[in-house]
């Protein structure tokens, strides 16, 4: 049987993980500050704020929609026809 090294006895460098964690925390803090600055600016209003939902438009339901017929020559290869053979 071979001797097994205990992985928990080895020392690990904390420099790179600490740097990555610091950069991530600074980026999250900057994003929170930027969103606060952007949301505090005056916004452009679209429409009348006193409209209370606006006005309605009347519609009339129909049972079917009339479609224009297709014009042009009839293609005998594309239609069901009786064969003369």
C-alpha positions, 0 to 999 in steps of 0.5 A: 500500500502506498503512503497517502498524502493528506490534502488538508495538510498542504498550504494554499495561497490566498492572494489570487482568491482574495484579489478576485473577491475584492474586485467582485465586491468593488464591481457590485458596489459600483453597480449599486451606486450607478443604479442609484445615480441613474434612477434618481435623474428626472425621467421623461414623461410620455403622455398625460399623467392625469389621463387615468387610463386614457380613452377607449376605442370602440371595436366591432367583432366580425364573424369572418375576415374577407380575403382577396382571391388569388388570381393567375393561371391555374397550374395543373401540376399543383392541382388534383386532376384526373389522369388521362393515362 
